[in-house]
Amino acid sequence: MRFLPTDLKPIALTIAVSILRIDAEYLDVSVPQSAYRLESYRSRGKVSKSLDASLRAYFVNLCDFVNPDPQGDEIHDIKQTSDRTFLAKATPAVLDLYSSVISKVLDRTGPVITQTTLPSGEHRLVIGYRQRSTQGYFAGLSDLYHYYHMYSSRKYVEQFSCGVTVISLYLDTSKHARRLAASPSSSGQSSAGSSPVLAAANGAVTVDESIRQIMKEASLVYCIPSTPFQTLFRTGVLSVQEAVYGYTCWIFAQHFLNRLGSEYATLVEILDPNDATDMEVLAKLKKRLRQETFTRELILDIMLRYPELLKDLYKDFANEHYIHSELPSYVGKLANRLNDDLHVSLSEQRLQDKAPLAKEDLLAKISRTTTNENEAMVLRAMLDFNKHVLKTNFYQPTKVALSFRMDPGFLPAIEYPNKPFGIFLVVGNEFRGFHVRFQDVARGGIRIVRSRNAEAFSINQRTLFDENYSLASTQHRKNKDIPEGGSKGTILLNMDAQDRPFVAFEKYVDAILDLLLTGQSPGIKDRLVDRLGREEILFFGPDEGTAGYMDWASQHARKRGAPFWKAFTTGKSQTMGGIPHDLYGMTTRSVHQYVLGIIRQLGLD
């Protein structure tokens, strides 16, 4: 049990660290065999007369399930899968609500989020997701509703032996938010230290608007619960969308910041490509330049120095990919005619608050604001990212990881002489990954990249895209005599996710399917802004670490409604129409079959 004071900004980070410890030690590791439930309550009064803070208590207990190993229909029976303490306390209405959420979690990938307004005026947010499918989510949600100046009077985390976690948050506005909302000045500009959402374009934000935005952004927090920009988020400098955007750009810049320069290009022209010694020197120079010019730490430090530029760059990104109207067109026209006070999301209010800068104005502002060329290069890389994203699920209501279909035009020809047909970047809580193909119709395996230690992870991180590019290029050459071109996918597991390869693979596949399929379920999977303008189909195959996952990928594509699900993966089991690789000597098995054929031909035993 922990007691923590709340509402004190000087110790806000300490509280956040304590909640992260609860996540790491109890909630993140919960599985049906060993799960922990949590109850948390906030005091109504102050800690003391001189201290304007409340007290919060956290109670964590090991679950005692009615049925620790449910089978068949028992999985959907909440009275079988519940903890005994929860079952004794829960009302029939709560059991019905939780049962509905659990059924939806078991039926689809990603979080299920519902909200009800109670007679007390509190808003109950209920979020269900599969156990161990995200990390640090409880703490991430706390940061999210605090950003909107809301607090939880109580919150619960319940575990179920069917492998589902359900979080319930009882939210209300904080006293600080009510004071700001009542203030005559709470319209165009926010005061220092206050949340910028309290000064949206249309004036003070209502509780209902904040709740709706929390529900939308809870899915984004599920994908990336914490980033290196978290302090700027907790202090209200950046929104969660801006922080996650910054994190994605940080990853992009690590891989694609053009670090070699014009001098390297000149050297390439001078040296003899047929001279092995020259090429070895060039390769070593390239490796050193890419490792030492811009480290991960330097890139992050530069981005953290310029939060206002990050906000401008995010607005440029959002202006391209955010779907500005959540209403049918005829409703929008009617609203304009009648001047109705219809709901506009906070995301849209933020975009309307100030017009985004044109890209040439952004470049000028970067040059004017930064103090040296290295800083400018990092920020220009973020603008390059914006320019080359053709499609993204960033604003999809529900998602499990972020995916971006990239135009390969940003790749420098000096480093990547053969331009790919298409690139996908996927970013999840457990991993980062790419998919590269050199032809519209192309096939290749998906590889899980593991790391033995922190040093190996650092090397894998630096070389991930280059390895993916080389593997896809090699596959393309191998496929030169068949109609399909070559492709390859890679999934680099984070150091703390080395034991969760299948979770990463599930998210990688589902996030890419978000970009291949047209959203047909408003509020769950919406239509996306499509700058590519045509249909795409990818074809996956087995590779290191994924040979046993192809059946799942094919069936998941079928469940998502993909018409191409039968061809989506090779390496499936025969019962699903797959071809046995060992029998027909396909892929690496061909070496074994080749040796057996030689032995037979020579009559050897």
C-alpha positions in Angstrom: 0.0 0.0 0.0 1.3 3.5 -0.9 0.1 6.9 0.3 0.9 9.8 -2.1 0.1 13.5 -1.8 -1.5 14.9 -5.0 -1.8 18.3 -6.7 1.7 19.5 -5.8 3.7 20.3 -8.9 7.2 20.1 -7.2 6.6 16.4 -6.4 4.6 15.5 -9.5 7.5 13.6 -11.0 8.0 11.7 -7.8 4.4 10.6 -7.9 4.7 9.6 -11.5 7.8 7.5 -10.7 5.8 5.8 -7.9 2.9 4.9 -10.3 5.4 3.7 -12.9 6.8 1.3 -10.2 3.3 0.0 -9.6 3.0 -0.6 -13.3 6.4 -2.3 -13.6 6.2 -4.4 -10.5 2.5 -5.5 -10.6 0.3 -4.5 -13.5 2.7 -4.9 -16.5 3.7 -8.4 -15.4 0.2 -9.7 -14.6 -0.8 -12.9 -16.4 -3.6 -15.4 -15.5 -1.1 -17.5 -13.5 -0.1 -14.5 -11.4 -2.1 -11.3 -11.6 -2.5 -8.3 -9.4 -5.6 -6.1 -8.9 -5.5 -2.5 -7.7 -7.8 -0.1 -5.8 -6.9 3.6 -5.4 -8.7 6.3 -3.5 -8.2 10.0 -3.1 -9.1 11.9 0.1 -11.6 14.7 -0.1 -9.9 16.9 2.4 -6.4 18.4 2.5 -3.3 16.9 4.0 -3.1 19.8 6.4 -4.2 23.4 6.8 -1.0 24.7 5.3 -0.8 22.2 2.5 -3.3 22.4 -0.4 -3.0 18.7 -1.4 -5.0 15.6 -1.1 -3.8 12.1 -0.1 -4.0 9.1 -2.4 -3.8 5.5 -1.3 -3.0 2.5 -3.5 -3.9 -1.0 -2.5 -2.4 -3.9 -4.6 -3.5 -7.5 -4.0 -2.7 -10.8 -5.6 -5.7 -12.1 -7.5 -7.6 -15.2 -6.4 -9.5 -16.3 -9.5 -12.7 -18.4 -9.3 -11.4 -20.4 -12.2 -7.7 -19.8 -12.9 -7.7 -21.8 -16.2 -11.0 -21.3 -18.0 -11.7 -23.3 -21.1 -14.2 -23.0 -24.0 -17.3 -21.0 -23.1 -15.9 -20.4 -19.6 -13.6 -17.8 -21.0 -16.6 -15.5 -21.7 -18.2 -16.1 -18.3 -17.2 -13.3 -16.0 -18.3 -15.3 -12.9 -15.7 -17.9 -13.9 -12.8 -15.5 -14.8 -13.1 -12.9 -12.0 -11.2 -12.4 -8.9 -13.2 -13.5 -5.8 -12.9 -10.1 -4.1 -14.1 -8.3 -7.2 -17.0 -10.7 -7.7 -18.1 -10.2 -4.1 -18.2 -6.4 -4.4 -19.4 -5.8 -8.0 -23.0 -5.0 -8.7 -24.9 -6.7 -11.5 -24.6 -3.5 -13.6 -20.8 -3.5 -13.2 -20.6 -7.2 -14.0 -22.7 -6.6 -17.2 -20.5 -3.6 -18.2 -17.2 -5.5 -17.6 -18.5 -8.6 -19.3 -19.3 -6.5 -22.4 -15.9 -4.9 -22.4 -14.1 -8.2 -22.0 -16.0 -9.8 -24.9 -14.9 -7.0 -27.1 -11.3 -7.2 -26.0 -11.3 -10.9 -26.8 -12.8 -10.3 -30.2 -10.4 -7.6 -31.5 -6.9 -6.3 -31.2 -6.3 -3.2 -29.1 -8.0 -1.4 -26.3 -11.8 -1.1 -25.8 -12.8 2.2 -24.3 -16.3 3.1 -22.9 -17.6 6.1 -20.9 -20.7 6.7 -18.7 -21.7 9.7 -16.7 -22.8 8.8 -13.2 -25.6 10.6 -11.2 -22.9 12.1 -9.0 -21.5 14.0 -12.0 -18.4 11.9 -12.2 -17.4 10.4 -15.5 -16.5 6.7 -15.4 -14.0 5.7 -18.0 -13.6 1.9 -18.5 -10.7 0.6 -20.6 -10.1 -3.1 -21.4 -7.1 -4.6 -23.1 -5.2 -7.9 -23.2 -2.7 -8.5 -20.4 0.9 -7.7 -21.2 -0.1 -6.0 -24.5 1.2 -2.6 -23.3 3.6 -1.4 -20.6 3.3 1.6 -18.3 -0.3 2.2 -19.4 -1.8 3.0 -15.9 0.8 5.7 -15.4 0.3 7.0 -19.0 -3.4 7.4 -18.4 -2.8 9.3 -15.2 -0.6 11.8 -17.1 -3.3 12.0 -19.8 -6.2 13.1 -17.6 -4.0 15.3 -15.5 -3.1 17.2 -18.7 -6.8 18.0 -19.1 -6.9 19.2 -15.4 -9.0 16.3 -14.3 -8.5 14.0 -11.3 -9.7 10.6 -10.3 -11.5 10.2 -7.0 -11.0 6.5 -7.3 -9.6 4.1 -9.8 -9.5 0.3 -10.1 -7.5 -2.2 -12.1 -9.2 -5.6 -12.3 -7.6 -8.7 -13.8 -9.4 -11.7 -15.4 -8.1 -15.2 -15.9 -9.1 -15.1 -19.6 -6.1 -12.8 -20.1 -7.8 -9.4 -19.9 -7.1 -6.3 -17.8 -9.8 -3.7 -17.2 -9.1 -0.2 -15.8 -11.9 2.0 -14.3 -11.3 5.7 -13.8 -13.8 7.9 -12.0 -12.9 11.4 -13.3 -13.9 14.9 -12.3 -12.5 18.3 -12.9 -9.8 19.6 -10.5 -10.3 22.8 -8.5 -7.7 24.5 -10.7 -9.6 23.7 -13.9 -12.9 25.0 -12.4 -11.2 28.2 -11.4 -9.8 28.7 -15.0 -13.1 27.8 -16.6 -14.9 30.3 -14.4 -12.4 33.0 -15.1 -13.4 35.7 -17.6 -9.9 35.5 -19.1 -10.1 31.8 -20.0 -10.6 32.3 -23.7 -7.9 32.9 -26.3 -4.6 32.4 -24.4 -3.7 30.0 -21.6 -1.9 31.3 -18.5 1.6 30.2 -17.8 1.7 26.7 -16.4 -1.9 25.9 -17.3 -3.0 23.3 -19.8 -3.2 24.8 -23.3 -6.4 22.8 -23.9 -8.2 25.0 -21.4 -7.8 27.9 -23.8 -9.0 26.3 -27.0 -10.2 28.3 -30.0 -13.8 28.4 -28.9 -13.1 29.5 -25.3 -13.1 27.4 -22.1 -13.3 23.6 -22.7 -16.2 21.7 -21.1 -15.8 18.6 -19.1 -17.5 16.6 -21.8 -15.1 17.8 -24.4 -12.1 16.8 -22.2 -13.6 13.4 -21.6 -14.1 12.8 -25.3 -10.5 13.8 -26.0 -9.2 11.6 -23.2 -11.1 8.7 -24.8 -9.6 9.5 -28.2 -6.1 9.9 -26.9 -6.2 6.8 -24.5 -5.7 4.7 -27.7 -2.6 6.7 -28.6 -1.3 6.4 -25.0 -1.9 2.6 -25.3 0.4 2.5 -28.3 3.1 4.6 -26.7 2.5 5.1 -22.9 5.7 7.0 -22.3 8.3 8.9 -24.4 11.4 10.9 -23.8 9.2 13.9 -24.1 7.1 12.9 -21.1 8.3 15.7 -18.9 7.1 18.3 -21.4 3.8 16.5 -21.6 3.3 16.3 -17.8 4.0 20.1 -17.5 1.6 21.0 -20.2 4.2 22.2 -22.7 3.3 19.5 -25.2 0.0 17.6 -25.8 0.1 13.8 -25.9 -0.2 14.0 -29.7 2.7 16.4 -30.0 4.8 14.2 -27.6 4.2 11.0 -29.5 4.8 12.8 -32.8 8.1 14.0 -31.5 9.0 10.5 -30.4 8.2 9.2 -33.9 10.3 11.9 -35.5 13.1 11.1 -33.1 13.1 7.5 -34.4 12.9 8.7 -38.0 15.8 11.0 -37.6 18.0 8.3 -36.0 17.7 6.2 -39.2 17.4 8.8 -41.9 19.2 12.0 -41.0 21.5 12.6 -43.9 24.8 12.6 -42.0 27.3 11.9 -44.8 27.3 15.3 -46.4 28.5 16.6 -49.8 32.2 15.8 -49.0 31.4 12.1 -48.8 29.6 12.3 -52.1 32.7 13.9 -53.7 34.9 11.2 -52.2 32.7 8.5 -53.7 33.2 10.0 -57.1 37.0 10.2 -56.7 37.6 6.7 -55.4 37.7 3.6 -57.7 34.6 1.4 -57.1 36.5 -1.6 -58.4 39.4 -1.1 -55.9 38.7 -3.2 -52.8 41.0 -1.1 -50.6 39.2 2.1 -51.6 35.8 0.6 -51.0 36.9 -0.7 -47.5 38.1 2.8 -46.5 34.8 4.3 -47.8 32.7 1.8 -45.9 34.6 2.5 -42.6 34.2 6.2 -43.1 30.5 5.9 -43.8 30.1 3.8 -40.7 32.0 6.3 -38.5 30.1 9.3 -39.9 26.7 7.7 -39.3 27.6 6.6 -35.8 29.4 9.7 -34.5 27.9 12.7 -36.2 24.4 12.5 -34.7 23.9 10.2 -31.8 20.4 9.3 -30.5 21.1 11.4 -27.4 22.2 14.5 -29.5 19.1 14.3 -31.7 16.8 14.1 -28.7 18.6 16.9 -26.9 18.2 19.2 -29.9 14.5 18.3 -30.2 13.9 19.0 -26.5 15.5 22.5 -26.9 12.8 23.7 -29.3 9.3 22.6 -28.1 7.7 25.5 -30.0 9.2 24.4 -33.3 8.1 20.9 -32.5 4.6 22.2 -32.0 4.7 24.0 -35.4 6.0 20.9 -37.1 3.3 18.8 -35.5 0.7 21.2 -36.7 2.1 20.9 -40.3 1.8 17.0 -39.9 -1.7 17.2 -38.5 -2.8 19.6 -41.2 -2.1 16.9 -43.8 -3.4 13.8 -41.9 -6.1 14.8 -39.4 -9.6 14.3 -40.7 -11.1 17.7 -40.0 -14.8 16.8 -39.9 -16.1 14.0 -37.7 -19.7 14.6 -39.0 -21.4 13.5 -42.3 -21.2 16.2 -44.9 -24.9 16.9 -44.9 -24.8 17.4 -41.1 -21.9 19.8 -41.5 -23.8 21.8 -44.1 -26.8 22.0 -41.9 -24.7 23.1 -39.0 -23.2 25.9 -41.0 -26.7 27.1 -42.2 -28.2 27.0 -38.7 -25.0 28.1 -36.9 -25.6 25.2 -34.5 -23.3 24.7 -31.6 -22.3 21.2 -32.7 -19.4 19.4 -31.1 -15.9 20.0 -32.6 -13.2 17.8 -31.2 -10.3 19.4 -29.2 -7.9 18.1 -31.8 -9.7 20.2 -34.4 -9.9 23.2 -32.1 -6.1 23.1 -31.6 -5.6 23.1 -35.4 -8.1 26.0 -35.9 -6.5 28.0 -33.1 -3.6 29.1 -35.3 -3.1 28.5 -39.0 -0.1 26.1 -39.7 2.9 27.7 -41.3 3.7 26.9 -44.9 6.6 24.6 -45.4 8.9 27.3 -46.7 8.0 29.5 -43.7 8.8 26.5 -41.4 12.2 26.2 -43.1 12.8 29.9 -42.6 11.7 29.7 -38.9 14.0 26.7 -38.3 17.0 28.6 -39.9 16.1 31.8 -37.9 15.6 30.0 -34.5 18.3 27.4 -34.4 21.9 28.3 -33.4 23.9 26.0 -35.7 23.6 23.8 -38.7 23.4 20.6 -36.7 20.3 21.8 -34.9 18.7 22.9 -38.2 19.4 19.5 -39.8 17.6 17.6 -37.1 14.5 19.8 -37.3 14.6 19.7 -41.1 14.5 15.9 -40.8 11.2 16.3 -39.0 9.9 18.4 -41.9 11.2 15.7 -44.3 9.2 13.2 -42.3 6.0 15.3 -42.7 6.6 15.7 -46.5 7.0 12.0 -47.1 4.2 10.4 -45.0 1.5 9.3 -47.5 -0.8 7.6 -45.0 -0.9 7.0 -41.3 -3.1 5.5 -38.6 -2.0 8.2 -36.1 -5.5 9.6 -35.9 -7.3 6.2 -36.1 -9.7 5.9 -33.0 -8.4 2.5 -32.1 -4.9 1.2 -32.8 -2.2 -1.0 -31.3 0.9 0.6 -32.9 1.6 3.6 -35.1 2.2 3.0 -38.8 3.3 5.3 -41.6 3.4 4.6 -45.3 6.4 6.6 -46.6 7.3 7.9 -50.0 10.9 6.7 -50.4 11.9 10.0 -52.0 13.7 11.1 -48.8 16.4 8.4 -49.1 19.7 9.9 -50.3 20.8 8.2 -53.5 24.4 8.2 -52.4 23.5 5.8 -49.6 20.6 3.9 -51.2 21.3 3.7 -54.9 18.3 1.5 -55.7 15.1 3.4 -54.8 12.5 1.2 -53.1 8.9 1.1 -54.3 7.5 1.6 -50.8 8.5 1.9 -47.2 6.4 1.4 -44.0 7.6 2.6 -40.6 5.9 1.0 -37.6 6.4 2.2 -34.0 5.0 0.3 -31.0 5.6 0.2 -27.3 7.7 -2.9 -27.6 9.4 -2.3 -30.9 10.1 -0.3 -34.0 10.0 -1.9 -37.5 10.1 -1.4 -41.2 8.8 -3.0 -44.3 10.6 -2.3 -47.6 9.6 -3.5 -51.1 11.1 -2.9 -54.5 8.0 -3.6 -56.6 4.3 -3.1 -56.2 3.7 -6.9 -56.0 6.4 -8.2 -53.9 6.9 -10.9 -51.2 9.5 -11.5 -48.5 9.8 -12.6 -44.9 9.2 -10.7 -41.6 12.2 -10.9 -39.3 12.3 -10.5 -35.5 15.6 -8.8 -34.5 16.6 -9.7 -30.9 19.5 -8.2 -28.9 21.6 -10.1 -26.3 22.5 -7.0 -24.4 22.4 -3.2 -24.5 25.5 -2.9 -26.7 23.9 -5.3 -29.3 20.7 -3.4 -29.1 22.5 -0.1 -29.8 24.1 -1.7 -32.9 20.9 -3.2 -34.1 19.1 0.1 -33.6 21.7 1.9 -35.8 21.7 -0.6 -38.6 18.0 -1.7 -38.6 16.9 0.1 -41.7 20.1 -0.6 -43.6 19.8 -4.3 -42.9 16.1 -4.2 -43.9 17.0 -2.4 -47.2 19.8 -4.9 -48.0 17.6 -7.9 -47.2 14.8 -6.6 -49.4 17.2 -5.7 -52.2 18.7 -9.2 -52.1 15.3 -10.8 -52.1 14.4 -8.7 -55.1 17.4 -10.0 -57.0 16.5 -13.6 -55.9 13.0 -13.0 -57.3 14.2 -11.7 -60.7 12.8 -14.7 -62.6 9.3 -14.7 -61.1 6.5 -12.1 -61.3 6.8 -11.1 -57.6 9.4 -8.6 -56.6 11.4 -8.7 -53.4 10.5 -7.3 -50.0 11.4 -7.7 -46.3 10.2 -6.6 -43.0 12.1 -6.2 -39.7 10.9 -5.9 -36.1 13.5 -4.7 -33.6 12.4 -5.7 -30.1 13.1 -3.1 -27.4 15.5 -4.2 -24.6 12.7 -4.7 -22.1 10.5 -6.6 -24.6 12.9 -9.4 -25.6 10.4 -11.9 -24.2 7.4 -10.6 -26.2 8.1 -11.2 -29.9 4.6 -12.4 -30.7 3.0 -9.3 -29.1 5.3 -7.1 -31.3 4.5 -9.2 -34.4 0.7 -8.9 -33.7 1.0 -5.1 -33.4 3.2 -4.8 -36.5 0.8 -6.7 -38.7 -2.4 -5.0 -37.3 -0.9 -1.5 -37.7 0.1 -2.2 -41.3 -3.4 -3.6 -42.0 -4.7 -0.2 -40.8 -3.1 1.3 -43.9 -4.1 -1.4 -46.3 -7.8 -1.6 -45.5 -10.4 1.1 -45.7 -11.9 1.8 -42.3 -15.6 0.9 -42.2 -16.5 1.1 -38.5 -16.9 4.8 -37.3 -15.3 5.3 -33.9 -13.3 2.1 -34.2 -11.7 2.1 -37.7 -12.3 5.3 -39.7 -11.3 6.3 -43.2 -7.8 7.8 -43.4 -6.4 10.7 -45.3 -4.8 8.9 -48.3 -2.2 10.9 -50.1 -1.1 7.7 -52.0 -4.5 7.5 -53.7 -4.6 3.8 -54.6 -5.0 0.4 -53.1 -1.9 -1.5 -51.9 -1.5 -5.2 -50.9 1.5 -6.5 -49.0 2.5 -10.2 -48.9 4.4 -11.5 -45.9 6.4 -14.7 -45.4 8.3 -16.4 -42.5 11.8 -15.4 -41.5 13.9 -15.5 -38.3 11.6 -15.7 -35.3 8.3 -15.6 -37.2 7.9 -19.0 -38.8 5.2 -20.0 -36.4 3.2 -16.8 -36.7 2.0 -17.0 -40.4 -1.3 -18.8 -39.6 -2.2 -16.1 -37.1 -1.4 -13.3 -39.6 -3.5 -14.8 -42.3 -6.5 -15.4 -40.0 -6.2 -11.9 -38.5 -6.3 -10.4 -42.0 -9.4 -12.5 -42.6 -10.9 -11.2 -39.4 -10.1 -7.6 -40.4 -12.0 -8.2 -43.6 -9.0 -8.3 -46.0 -10.1 -9.8 -49.3 -6.5 -10.9 -49.9 -6.2 -12.9 -46.6 -5.5 -16.2 -48.3 -2.5 -14.8 -50.1 -1.4 -12.5 -47.2 1.2 -14.9 -45.9 3.2 -17.8 -47.2 4.5 -20.5 -44.8 1.0 -21.2 -43.5 0.0 -24.7 -42.4 -1.4 -27.1 -45.0 -4.8 -26.9 -43.5 -4.9 -23.2 -44.4 -3.7 -23.8 -47.9 0.0 -23.5 -47.2 2.8 -25.4 -48.9 5.2 -27.4 -46.7 8.6 -25.9 -47.1 10.5 -28.9 -46.0 8.7 -31.3 -48.4 9.3 -29.1 -51.4 12.7 -27.7 -50.4 11.6 -24.1 -50.2 13.7 -21.1 -48.8 16.5 -22.3 -46.5 15.2 -25.8 -46.5 16.3 -26.1 -50.1 19.9 -26.5 -48.9 19.0 -29.6 -46.9 16.9 -31.0 -49.8 19.8 -30.3 -52.2 22.2 -32.3 -50.0 19.8 -35.2 -49.8 19.4 -35.2 -53.6 23.2 -35.3 -54.1 23.4 -38.2 -51.7 20.8 -40.1 -53.5 22.4 -39.3 -56.9 25.7 -40.7 -55.7 24.2 -43.7 -54.1 25.6 -42.9 -50.7 24.0 -44.0 -47.4 
